[in-house]
Amino acid sequence: MVRAAGVVGCATLISRIFGYLRDAVVAALFGAGLATDAFFVAFRIPNLLRRLFAEGSLTISFIPVFTEYREKRSHEESLILANVSFTLLAVILAAVSAAGMLLAGPIVRLIAPGFVDDPVKLDLTVFLTRFMFPYIFFVSLVALCMGILNSLRHFAVPALSTAVLNISMIVCAFAFRRCFSEPIVALAVGVMAGGLLQLLMQFPVLMRMGVPLKPNFQFNHPGIRQIGCLMVPALFGAAVYQLNIFVGTLLASFLREGSVSYLYYADRLVELPLGIFGIAVGTASLPSLSEQAARGDVEGLKRTVDFSLRLILFVTAPAMVALIILGEPIISVLFQRGEFNFTATTLTNRALLCYTLGLWAFSGIRVVIAAFYAVQDTKTPAKVAALAVATNIAASLIFMFPLGHGGLALATSIASAVNFLMLIHLLRRKIGPLFAPDFMISLGKIVLSSTVLAVFLFAVLALMHWDPTAAFQRRALILAAAVAGGLISYLLAALAFGSAEALMLLRGLRRSLRRR
Protein backbone atom coordinates (compact mmCIF):
# COMPACT_ATOMS: atom_id res chain seq x y z
CA MET A 1 0.00 0.00 0.00
CA VAL A 2 2.90 2.34 0.77
CA ARG A 3 4.42 1.66 -2.64
CA ALA A 4 1.05 2.31 -4.30
CA ALA A 5 0.64 5.53 -2.32
CA GLY A 6 4.12 6.56 -3.42
CA VAL A 7 3.25 5.99 -7.07
CA VAL A 8 -0.01 7.92 -6.75
CA GLY A 9 1.71 10.67 -4.77
CA CYS A 10 4.50 11.14 -7.32
CA ALA A 11 2.05 11.11 -10.23
CA THR A 12 -0.19 13.54 -8.38
CA LEU A 13 2.79 15.80 -7.71
CA ILE A 14 3.45 15.98 -11.45
CA SER A 15 -0.20 16.75 -12.05
CA ARG A 16 -0.20 19.41 -9.31
CA ILE A 17 2.87 21.07 -10.84
CA PHE A 18 1.01 21.39 -14.13
CA GLY A 19 -2.04 22.45 -12.13
CA TYR A 20 -0.04 25.27 -10.60
CA LEU A 21 1.26 26.27 -14.05
CA ARG A 22 -2.34 26.28 -15.25
CA ASP A 23 -3.48 28.46 -12.34
CA ALA A 24 -0.48 30.78 -12.79
CA VAL A 25 -1.37 31.14 -16.46
CA VAL A 26 -5.01 31.84 -15.59
CA ALA A 27 -3.99 34.37 -12.93
CA ALA A 28 -1.56 36.15 -15.25
CA LEU A 29 -3.77 36.17 -18.35
CA PHE A 30 -7.19 36.64 -16.76
CA GLY A 31 -6.57 37.90 -13.19
CA ALA A 32 -9.24 37.54 -10.50
CA GLY A 33 -12.48 39.20 -11.49
CA LEU A 34 -15.68 38.87 -13.49
CA ALA A 35 -14.45 36.43 -16.17
CA THR A 36 -12.58 34.13 -13.80
CA ASP A 37 -15.49 34.10 -11.32
CA ALA A 38 -17.75 33.04 -14.19
CA PHE A 39 -15.35 30.32 -15.37
CA PHE A 40 -14.71 28.85 -11.91
CA VAL A 41 -18.43 28.64 -11.16
CA ALA A 42 -19.17 27.09 -14.56
CA PHE A 43 -16.30 24.60 -14.26
CA ARG A 44 -17.30 23.60 -10.74
CA ILE A 45 -20.75 22.45 -11.86
CA PRO A 46 -19.64 19.50 -14.05
CA ASN A 47 -16.93 18.76 -11.49
CA LEU A 48 -19.62 18.37 -8.83
CA LEU A 49 -21.57 15.97 -11.03
CA ARG A 50 -18.37 14.03 -11.77
CA ARG A 51 -17.88 13.49 -8.06
CA LEU A 52 -21.51 12.53 -7.58
CA PHE A 53 -21.82 10.08 -10.46
CA ALA A 54 -18.27 8.75 -10.56
CA GLU A 55 -15.74 9.38 -7.79
CA GLY A 56 -18.42 10.08 -5.20
CA SER A 57 -20.77 7.15 -5.78
CA LEU A 58 -20.21 4.66 -8.60
CA THR A 59 -16.45 4.25 -8.32
CA ILE A 60 -16.36 3.86 -4.54
CA SER A 61 -19.27 1.42 -4.74
CA PHE A 62 -17.71 -0.39 -7.71
CA ILE A 63 -14.25 -1.11 -6.28
CA PRO A 64 -15.37 -3.25 -3.28
CA VAL A 65 -17.78 -5.28 -5.44
CA PHE A 66 -15.28 -5.66 -8.29
CA THR A 67 -12.63 -6.73 -5.75
CA GLU A 68 -15.05 -9.27 -4.29
CA TYR A 69 -15.68 -10.71 -7.77
CA ARG A 70 -11.94 -10.95 -8.39
CA GLU A 71 -11.32 -12.62 -5.02
CA LYS A 72 -14.19 -15.10 -5.08
CA ARG A 73 -15.19 -15.53 -8.75
CA SER A 74 -13.60 -15.90 -12.16
CA HIS A 75 -11.79 -13.32 -14.27
CA GLU A 76 -14.51 -13.61 -16.92
CA GLU A 77 -17.24 -12.71 -14.41
CA SER A 78 -15.32 -9.68 -13.15
CA LEU A 79 -14.71 -8.59 -16.77
CA ILE A 80 -18.44 -8.76 -17.53
CA LEU A 81 -19.14 -6.64 -14.44
CA ALA A 82 -16.63 -4.01 -15.62
CA ASN A 83 -18.17 -3.85 -19.12
CA VAL A 84 -21.74 -3.59 -17.86
CA SER A 85 -20.76 -0.86 -15.39
CA PHE A 86 -18.99 1.13 -18.11
CA THR A 87 -21.92 0.85 -20.49
CA LEU A 88 -24.53 1.81 -17.89
CA LEU A 89 -22.49 4.80 -16.76
CA ALA A 90 -22.05 5.98 -20.36
CA VAL A 91 -25.81 5.88 -20.95
CA ILE A 92 -26.55 7.79 -17.73
CA LEU A 93 -23.87 10.39 -18.45
CA ALA A 94 -25.09 11.01 -21.98
CA ALA A 95 -28.55 11.83 -20.61
CA VAL A 96 -27.14 14.01 -17.81
CA SER A 97 -24.93 15.95 -20.26
CA ALA A 98 -27.84 16.68 -22.59
CA ALA A 99 -30.07 17.77 -19.70
CA GLY A 100 -27.34 19.99 -18.27
CA MET A 101 -26.81 21.81 -21.54
CA LEU A 102 -30.54 22.49 -21.82
CA LEU A 103 -30.89 23.65 -18.21
CA ALA A 104 -27.65 25.64 -17.91
CA GLY A 105 -29.51 28.91 -17.19
CA PRO A 106 -31.58 27.71 -14.22
CA ILE A 107 -28.60 25.75 -12.85
CA VAL A 108 -26.37 28.84 -12.75
CA ARG A 109 -29.11 30.92 -11.14
CA LEU A 110 -29.46 28.25 -8.46
CA ILE A 111 -25.72 27.80 -7.86
CA ALA A 112 -24.68 31.48 -7.98
CA PRO A 113 -27.76 33.61 -7.32
CA GLY A 114 -25.54 36.61 -6.58
CA PHE A 115 -24.66 36.73 -10.30
CA VAL A 116 -28.26 37.56 -11.24
CA ASP A 117 -27.70 41.25 -10.49
CA ASP A 118 -24.88 41.35 -13.06
CA PRO A 119 -26.31 40.34 -16.47
CA VAL A 120 -22.89 40.24 -18.14
CA LYS A 121 -21.43 37.88 -15.54
CA LEU A 122 -24.60 35.76 -15.55
CA ASP A 123 -24.68 35.38 -19.34
CA LEU A 124 -21.01 34.46 -19.50
CA THR A 125 -21.39 31.87 -16.73
CA VAL A 126 -24.40 30.29 -18.46
CA PHE A 127 -22.55 30.10 -21.77
CA LEU A 128 -19.47 28.52 -20.18
CA THR A 129 -21.60 26.06 -18.23
CA ARG A 130 -23.42 24.95 -21.37
CA PHE A 131 -20.16 24.64 -23.29
CA MET A 132 -18.38 22.57 -20.63
CA PHE A 133 -21.22 20.39 -19.40
CA PRO A 134 -20.31 17.42 -21.66
CA TYR A 135 -16.98 17.32 -19.82
CA ILE A 136 -18.78 15.23 -17.23
CA PHE A 137 -19.28 12.47 -19.82
CA PHE A 138 -15.56 12.08 -20.45
CA VAL A 139 -14.17 12.60 -16.97
CA SER A 140 -16.70 10.36 -15.21
CA LEU A 141 -15.86 7.49 -17.52
CA VAL A 142 -12.21 8.22 -16.75
CA ALA A 143 -13.00 7.90 -13.04
CA LEU A 144 -14.55 4.45 -13.56
CA CYS A 145 -11.51 3.36 -15.58
CA MET A 146 -9.38 4.57 -12.69
CA GLY A 147 -11.44 2.43 -10.31
CA ILE A 148 -10.89 -0.65 -12.46
CA LEU A 149 -7.15 -0.04 -12.77
CA ASN A 150 -6.73 0.75 -9.07
CA SER A 151 -8.51 -2.51 -8.20
CA LEU A 152 -5.90 -4.25 -10.37
CA ARG A 153 -3.18 -2.34 -8.46
CA HIS A 154 -2.23 -0.09 -11.36
CA PHE A 155 -2.08 3.51 -10.17
CA ALA A 156 0.39 5.50 -12.29
CA VAL A 157 -1.53 6.24 -15.52
CA PRO A 158 -4.84 7.07 -13.78
CA ALA A 159 -3.08 9.50 -11.43
CA LEU A 160 -1.12 11.08 -14.28
CA SER A 161 -4.19 11.59 -16.45
CA THR A 162 -5.21 14.75 -14.60
CA ALA A 163 -1.97 16.35 -15.80
CA VAL A 164 -3.33 16.00 -19.34
CA LEU A 165 -6.28 18.25 -18.47
CA ASN A 166 -3.96 20.91 -17.04
CA ILE A 167 -1.65 20.79 -20.07
CA SER A 168 -4.62 21.05 -22.40
CA MET A 169 -5.94 24.13 -20.58
CA ILE A 170 -2.53 25.81 -20.62
CA VAL A 171 -2.04 25.20 -24.34
CA CYS A 172 -5.53 26.40 -25.23
CA ALA A 173 -5.24 29.51 -23.03
CA PHE A 174 -2.18 30.66 -24.96
CA ALA A 175 -3.27 29.41 -28.39
CA PHE A 176 -6.93 30.49 -28.53
CA ARG A 177 -7.52 33.36 -26.11
CA ARG A 178 -7.36 35.87 -28.97
CA CYS A 179 -9.73 33.79 -31.10
CA PHE A 180 -12.78 34.68 -28.98
CA SER A 181 -14.42 37.98 -28.09
CA GLU A 182 -14.30 36.74 -24.48
CA PRO A 183 -10.78 35.27 -23.99
CA ILE A 184 -11.80 33.05 -21.04
CA VAL A 185 -13.63 30.78 -23.53
CA ALA A 186 -10.21 29.40 -24.52
CA LEU A 187 -10.03 27.72 -21.10
CA ALA A 188 -13.36 26.03 -21.73
CA VAL A 189 -12.01 24.64 -25.01
CA GLY A 190 -9.04 23.28 -23.06
CA VAL A 191 -11.36 21.59 -20.56
CA MET A 192 -13.25 19.72 -23.27
CA ALA A 193 -10.11 18.67 -25.14
CA GLY A 194 -8.50 17.55 -21.88
CA GLY A 195 -11.49 15.42 -20.90
CA LEU A 196 -11.39 13.53 -24.21
CA LEU A 197 -7.64 12.98 -24.01
CA GLN A 198 -7.90 11.71 -20.42
CA LEU A 199 -10.38 9.05 -21.47
CA LEU A 200 -8.43 7.92 -24.52
CA MET A 201 -5.23 7.33 -22.52
CA GLN A 202 -6.97 4.82 -20.21
CA PHE A 203 -7.90 2.30 -22.91
CA PRO A 204 -4.42 1.01 -23.85
CA VAL A 205 -3.61 0.34 -20.19
CA LEU A 206 -6.92 -1.45 -19.65
CA MET A 207 -6.20 -3.62 -22.68
CA ARG A 208 -2.75 -4.46 -21.35
CA MET A 209 -4.24 -5.37 -17.94
CA GLY A 210 -6.68 -7.79 -19.59
CA VAL A 211 -9.81 -5.62 -19.29
CA PRO A 212 -10.85 -4.63 -22.84
CA LEU A 213 -13.96 -2.50 -22.40
CA LYS A 214 -16.82 -2.99 -24.81
CA PRO A 215 -20.59 -2.38 -24.72
CA ASN A 216 -22.62 -4.80 -22.59
CA PHE A 217 -26.25 -3.97 -21.91
CA GLN A 218 -26.96 -6.67 -19.30
CA PHE A 219 -28.20 -4.08 -16.86
CA ASN A 220 -29.93 -6.80 -14.79
CA HIS A 221 -26.51 -8.23 -13.84
CA PRO A 222 -26.50 -9.14 -10.10
CA GLY A 223 -23.26 -7.23 -9.57
CA ILE A 224 -24.94 -4.07 -10.88
CA ARG A 225 -27.75 -4.53 -8.37
CA GLN A 226 -25.17 -4.98 -5.61
CA ILE A 227 -23.36 -1.82 -6.71
CA GLY A 228 -26.69 -0.01 -6.94
CA CYS A 229 -27.58 -0.88 -3.35
CA LEU A 230 -24.30 0.63 -2.21
CA MET A 231 -24.48 3.52 -4.64
CA VAL A 232 -27.74 5.12 -3.46
CA PRO A 233 -26.51 6.09 0.03
CA ALA A 234 -23.04 6.82 -1.41
CA LEU A 235 -24.63 9.21 -3.90
CA PHE A 236 -26.43 10.97 -1.08
CA GLY A 237 -23.24 11.10 0.98
CA ALA A 238 -21.27 12.52 -1.91
CA ALA A 239 -24.04 15.02 -2.63
CA VAL A 240 -24.16 16.45 0.87
CA TYR A 241 -20.36 16.43 1.15
CA GLN A 242 -19.90 18.35 -2.10
CA LEU A 243 -22.67 20.68 -1.02
CA ASN A 244 -20.18 22.07 1.51
CA ILE A 245 -18.08 23.42 -1.35
CA PHE A 246 -21.07 24.80 -3.19
CA VAL A 247 -22.39 26.52 -0.11
CA GLY A 248 -19.13 28.46 -0.08
CA THR A 249 -19.42 29.31 -3.78
CA LEU A 250 -23.05 30.35 -3.46
CA LEU A 251 -22.45 32.60 -0.46
CA ALA A 252 -19.24 34.00 -1.96
CA SER A 253 -21.29 35.26 -4.90
CA PHE A 254 -22.85 37.76 -2.45
CA LEU A 255 -19.47 39.05 -1.28
CA ARG A 256 -17.02 41.43 -2.97
CA GLU A 257 -16.00 40.73 -6.55
CA GLY A 258 -13.14 38.23 -6.71
CA SER A 259 -14.22 36.28 -3.61
CA VAL A 260 -14.93 33.14 -5.63
CA SER A 261 -11.49 33.38 -7.20
CA TYR A 262 -9.71 33.95 -3.86
CA LEU A 263 -11.35 30.82 -2.47
CA TYR A 264 -10.44 28.90 -5.61
CA TYR A 265 -6.74 29.79 -5.55
CA ALA A 266 -6.49 29.07 -1.81
CA ASP A 267 -8.23 25.74 -2.25
CA ARG A 268 -5.77 24.82 -5.00
CA LEU A 269 -2.84 25.38 -2.65
CA VAL A 270 -4.41 23.30 0.12
CA GLU A 271 -5.07 20.52 -2.40
CA LEU A 272 -1.33 20.26 -3.13
CA PRO A 273 -0.42 18.33 0.07
CA LEU A 274 -3.92 16.87 0.18
CA GLY A 275 -3.60 15.41 -3.32
CA ILE A 276 0.04 14.38 -3.14
CA PHE A 277 -0.38 12.34 0.03
CA GLY A 278 -3.84 12.53 1.62
CA ILE A 279 -5.76 11.44 -1.45
CA ALA A 280 -2.87 9.19 -2.52
CA VAL A 281 -3.10 7.17 0.70
CA GLY A 282 -6.90 7.05 0.47
CA THR A 283 -6.72 5.87 -3.15
CA ALA A 284 -4.08 3.23 -2.39
CA SER A 285 -5.77 2.00 0.78
CA LEU A 286 -9.23 1.28 -0.68
CA PRO A 287 -8.17 -1.82 -2.71
CA SER A 288 -6.15 -3.12 0.27
CA LEU A 289 -8.99 -2.50 2.70
CA SER A 290 -11.48 -4.09 0.27
CA GLU A 291 -9.36 -7.24 0.00
CA GLN A 292 -9.05 -7.48 3.80
CA ALA A 293 -12.80 -6.98 4.19
CA ALA A 294 -13.54 -9.64 1.54
CA ARG A 295 -11.34 -12.10 3.48
CA GLY A 296 -12.89 -11.12 6.84
CA ASP A 297 -9.54 -9.90 8.18
CA VAL A 298 -10.84 -7.26 10.63
CA GLU A 299 -7.57 -6.96 12.56
CA GLY A 300 -5.66 -6.41 9.33
CA LEU A 301 -8.19 -3.77 8.30
CA LYS A 302 -7.75 -1.94 11.62
CA ARG A 303 -3.96 -2.02 11.28
CA THR A 304 -4.23 -0.60 7.76
CA VAL A 305 -6.47 2.26 8.97
CA ASP A 306 -4.10 3.08 11.84
CA PHE A 307 -1.04 2.95 9.61
CA SER A 308 -2.66 5.06 6.89
CA LEU A 309 -3.68 7.78 9.33
CA ARG A 310 -0.16 7.87 10.81
CA LEU A 311 1.31 8.36 7.34
CA ILE A 312 -1.17 11.12 6.56
CA LEU A 313 -0.47 13.00 9.79
CA PHE A 314 3.29 12.67 9.25
CA VAL A 315 2.90 14.71 6.04
CA THR A 316 -0.09 16.95 6.71
CA ALA A 317 1.12 18.28 10.09
CA PRO A 318 4.26 19.94 8.65
CA ALA A 319 2.28 20.96 5.57
CA MET A 320 -0.17 22.82 7.83
CA VAL A 321 2.67 24.57 9.63
CA ALA A 322 4.31 25.57 6.34
CA LEU A 323 1.09 26.87 4.75
CA ILE A 324 0.19 28.91 7.83
CA ILE A 325 3.63 30.54 8.17
CA LEU A 326 4.57 30.73 4.49
CA GLY A 327 1.10 31.42 3.06
CA GLU A 328 1.85 34.96 1.89
CA PRO A 329 5.30 34.11 0.42
CA ILE A 330 3.88 31.10 -1.42
CA ILE A 331 0.98 33.01 -2.97
CA SER A 332 3.22 35.98 -3.75
CA VAL A 333 5.77 33.87 -5.63
CA LEU A 334 3.32 31.56 -7.37
CA PHE A 335 0.58 33.97 -8.43
CA GLN A 336 1.51 37.64 -7.86
CA ARG A 337 2.07 38.88 -11.39
CA GLY A 338 0.07 40.48 -14.19
CA GLU A 339 -3.50 41.13 -13.10
CA PHE A 340 -2.96 39.32 -9.78
CA ASN A 341 -1.68 42.10 -7.48
CA PHE A 342 -0.60 42.27 -3.82
CA THR A 343 -4.17 42.90 -2.67
CA ALA A 344 -5.23 39.64 -4.32
CA THR A 345 -2.31 37.90 -2.58
CA THR A 346 -3.42 39.19 0.83
CA LEU A 347 -7.05 38.22 0.31
CA THR A 348 -6.15 34.78 -1.04
CA ASN A 349 -3.88 34.20 1.96
CA ARG A 350 -6.81 34.95 4.27
CA ALA A 351 -8.75 32.08 2.72
CA LEU A 352 -5.66 29.83 2.66
CA LEU A 353 -5.11 30.24 6.40
CA CYS A 354 -8.69 29.22 7.17
CA TYR A 355 -8.62 26.25 4.79
CA THR A 356 -5.28 25.07 6.20
CA LEU A 357 -6.74 24.71 9.70
CA GLY A 358 -8.81 21.80 8.37
CA LEU A 359 -6.13 20.07 6.29
CA TRP A 360 -5.70 17.25 8.83
CA ALA A 361 -9.42 16.51 8.65
CA PHE A 362 -9.62 16.80 4.83
CA SER A 363 -6.86 14.19 4.55
CA GLY A 364 -8.01 11.84 7.30
CA ILE A 365 -11.56 11.64 5.95
CA ARG A 366 -10.27 9.94 2.79
CA VAL A 367 -8.92 6.96 4.75
CA VAL A 368 -11.79 6.60 7.21
CA ILE A 369 -14.41 6.72 4.45
CA ALA A 370 -12.40 4.12 2.48
CA ALA A 371 -12.69 1.80 5.49
CA PHE A 372 -16.49 2.14 5.53
CA TYR A 373 -16.73 1.55 1.78
CA ALA A 374 -14.42 -1.48 2.03
CA VAL A 375 -16.90 -3.19 4.38
CA GLN A 376 -19.67 -2.08 1.97
CA ASP A 377 -21.23 0.39 4.41
CA THR A 378 -22.10 3.54 2.48
CA LYS A 379 -24.99 4.61 4.72
CA THR A 380 -22.93 5.75 7.70
CA PRO A 381 -20.71 8.20 5.73
CA ALA A 382 -23.86 9.62 4.13
CA LYS A 383 -25.48 10.32 7.50
CA VAL A 384 -22.32 11.92 8.87
CA ALA A 385 -21.90 14.00 5.72
CA ALA A 386 -25.42 15.37 6.20
CA LEU A 387 -24.43 16.53 9.68
CA ALA A 388 -21.29 18.11 8.22
CA VAL A 389 -23.32 20.07 5.67
CA ALA A 390 -25.60 21.42 8.38
CA THR A 391 -22.52 22.45 10.36
CA ASN A 392 -21.01 24.12 7.29
CA ILE A 393 -24.13 26.11 6.50
CA ALA A 394 -24.50 27.32 10.10
CA ALA A 395 -20.80 28.22 10.41
CA SER A 396 -20.82 29.96 7.00
CA LEU A 397 -23.72 32.20 7.98
CA ILE A 398 -22.01 33.02 11.27
CA PHE A 399 -18.56 33.84 9.87
CA MET A 400 -19.11 35.12 6.30
CA PHE A 401 -19.89 38.72 7.18
CA PRO A 402 -17.36 39.40 9.94
CA LEU A 403 -14.60 37.44 8.10
CA GLY A 404 -15.75 37.67 4.47
CA HIS A 405 -14.61 34.87 2.18
CA GLY A 406 -12.18 33.74 4.90
CA GLY A 407 -15.18 32.92 7.06
CA LEU A 408 -16.50 30.61 4.35
CA ALA A 409 -13.17 28.77 4.23
CA LEU A 410 -13.15 28.50 8.03
CA ALA A 411 -16.66 27.04 7.97
CA THR A 412 -15.49 24.35 5.54
CA SER A 413 -12.64 23.43 7.90
CA ILE A 414 -14.95 23.25 10.92
CA ALA A 415 -17.43 21.05 9.05
CA SER A 416 -14.65 18.72 7.90
CA ALA A 417 -13.36 18.36 11.47
CA VAL A 418 -16.87 17.41 12.64
CA ASN A 419 -17.12 14.95 9.75
CA PHE A 420 -13.80 13.25 10.55
CA LEU A 421 -14.32 12.97 14.31
CA MET A 422 -17.82 11.51 13.90
CA LEU A 423 -16.59 8.98 11.32
CA ILE A 424 -13.76 7.86 13.62
CA HIS A 425 -16.20 7.42 16.50
CA LEU A 426 -18.60 5.34 14.41
CA LEU A 427 -15.82 3.27 12.81
CA ARG A 428 -14.53 2.33 16.27
CA ARG A 429 -18.02 1.17 17.19
CA LYS A 430 -18.19 -0.88 13.99
CA ILE A 431 -14.81 -2.67 13.89
CA GLY A 432 -13.39 -2.18 17.40
CA PRO A 433 -10.72 -0.01 19.04
CA LEU A 434 -8.40 2.04 16.86
CA PHE A 435 -5.27 4.05 17.66
CA ALA A 436 -2.96 1.60 19.38
CA PRO A 437 -0.29 3.03 21.73
CA ASP A 438 2.14 3.23 18.79
CA PHE A 439 -0.24 5.66 17.09
CA MET A 440 -0.26 8.10 20.00
CA ILE A 441 3.54 7.88 20.34
CA SER A 442 3.92 8.67 16.63
CA LEU A 443 1.50 11.58 16.97
CA GLY A 444 3.56 13.08 19.79
CA LYS A 445 6.76 12.84 17.75
CA ILE A 446 5.04 14.46 14.77
CA VAL A 447 3.92 17.40 16.96
CA LEU A 448 7.44 17.88 18.33
CA SER A 449 9.00 17.73 14.84
CA SER A 450 6.42 20.21 13.51
CA THR A 451 7.27 22.60 16.35
CA VAL A 452 10.92 22.50 15.30
CA LEU A 453 9.79 23.26 11.74
CA ALA A 454 7.74 26.27 12.87
CA VAL A 455 10.67 27.77 14.76
CA PHE A 456 12.93 27.30 11.73
CA LEU A 457 10.48 28.95 9.30
CA PHE A 458 9.93 31.98 11.54
CA ALA A 459 13.69 32.34 11.86
CA VAL A 460 14.22 32.24 8.07
CA LEU A 461 11.60 34.92 7.40
CA ALA A 462 13.03 37.15 10.12
CA LEU A 463 16.71 36.72 9.25
CA MET A 464 16.20 37.08 5.49
CA HIS A 465 13.79 40.02 5.96
CA TRP A 466 10.77 38.89 3.98
CA ASP A 467 9.21 41.79 2.04
CA PRO A 468 6.13 41.14 -0.16
CA THR A 469 7.00 44.20 -2.27
CA ALA A 470 10.56 43.06 -3.06
CA ALA A 471 11.66 41.92 -6.51
CA PHE A 472 10.44 38.50 -7.63
CA GLN A 473 13.95 36.97 -7.50
CA ARG A 474 14.38 38.05 -3.88
CA ARG A 475 10.97 36.68 -2.85
CA ALA A 476 11.58 33.39 -4.70
CA LEU A 477 14.98 32.98 -3.03
CA ILE A 478 13.56 33.42 0.46
CA LEU A 479 10.71 31.01 -0.24
CA ALA A 480 13.08 28.40 -1.69
CA ALA A 481 15.37 28.67 1.34
CA ALA A 482 12.44 28.34 3.72
CA VAL A 483 10.92 25.33 1.93
CA ALA A 484 14.18 23.42 1.39
CA GLY A 485 15.53 24.18 4.85
CA GLY A 486 12.15 23.49 6.44
CA LEU A 487 11.90 20.07 4.83
CA ILE A 488 15.40 19.13 6.03
CA SER A 489 14.78 20.48 9.54
CA TYR A 490 11.52 18.53 9.87
CA LEU A 491 13.03 15.25 8.68
CA LEU A 492 16.12 15.64 10.89
CA ALA A 493 13.92 16.43 13.89
CA ALA A 494 11.70 13.44 13.14
CA LEU A 495 14.76 11.16 12.92
CA ALA A 496 16.17 12.62 16.13
CA PHE A 497 12.90 11.90 17.94
CA GLY A 498 12.85 8.35 16.53
CA SER A 499 9.75 8.78 14.35
CA ALA A 500 8.79 5.39 12.86
CA GLU A 501 7.56 7.07 9.66
CA ALA A 502 10.83 8.96 9.16
CA LEU A 503 12.85 5.79 9.80
CA MET A 504 10.71 3.92 7.26
CA LEU A 505 11.37 6.68 4.73
CA LEU A 506 15.12 6.46 5.41
CA ARG A 507 15.12 2.66 4.99
CA GLY A 508 13.22 2.97 1.72
CA LEU A 509 15.73 5.54 0.45
CA ARG A 510 18.64 3.26 1.36
CA ARG A 511 17.06 0.32 -0.47
CA SER A 512 16.54 2.48 -3.56
CA LEU A 513 20.18 3.60 -3.49
CA ARG A 514 21.38 -0.01 -3.16
CA ARG A 515 19.38 -1.05 -6.23
CA ARG A 516 21.12 1.66 -8.25
Secondary structure, 3 states (H helix, E strand, C coil): CHHHHHHHHHHHHHHHHHHHHHHHHHHHHHCCCHHHHHHHHHHHHHHHHHHHHHHCCHHHHHHHHHHHHHHHCCHHHHHHHHHHHHHHHHHHHHHHHHHHHHCHHHHHHHHCHHHHHCHHHHHHHHHHHHHHCCHHHHHHHHHHHHHHHHHCCCCHHHHHHHHHHHHHHHHHHHHHHHHCCCCCHHHHHHHHHHHHHHHHHHHHHHHHCCCCCCCCCCCCCHHHHHHHHHHHHHHHHHHHHHHHHHHHHHHHCCCCCCHHHHHHHHHHHHHHHHHHHHHHHHHHHHHHHHHHHHHCCHHHHHHHHHHHHHHHHHHHHHHHHHHHHHHHHHHHHHHCCCCCCHHHHHHHHHHHHHHHCCHHHHHHHHHHHHHHHHCCCCHHHHHHHHHHHHHHHHHHHHHHHHHCHHHHHHHHHHHHHHHHHHHHHHHHHHHCCCCCHHHHHHHHHHHHHHHHHHHHHHHHHHHCCCCCCCCHHHHHHHHHHHHHHHHHHHHHHHHHCCCHHHHHHHHHHHHHHHHC
